[in-house]
């Protein structure tokens, strides 16, 4: 799998293309949005017309697990900085 993000920017845009081993490329829309105490990481996940419900549910699970890992990593970094 290959992942390519948009150029660094100050708008919080983290859109990226994922090219799978099959050669299929998927564009993912991701944003970091500031809030009162920090920020929110938001990703839009669409079911393609060729993906079955089971395949889409696997994608949702994978993204949910990725976000949980990102959350833990950011919380650890924040905790380390406060120490």
Secondary structure by P-SEA (a helix, b strand, c coil): cbbbbccccccccbbbbbbccccbbbbbbbbbbbcccbbbbbbbbbbcccccaaaaaaaaaaaaaaaaaaaaaaaaaaaaaac
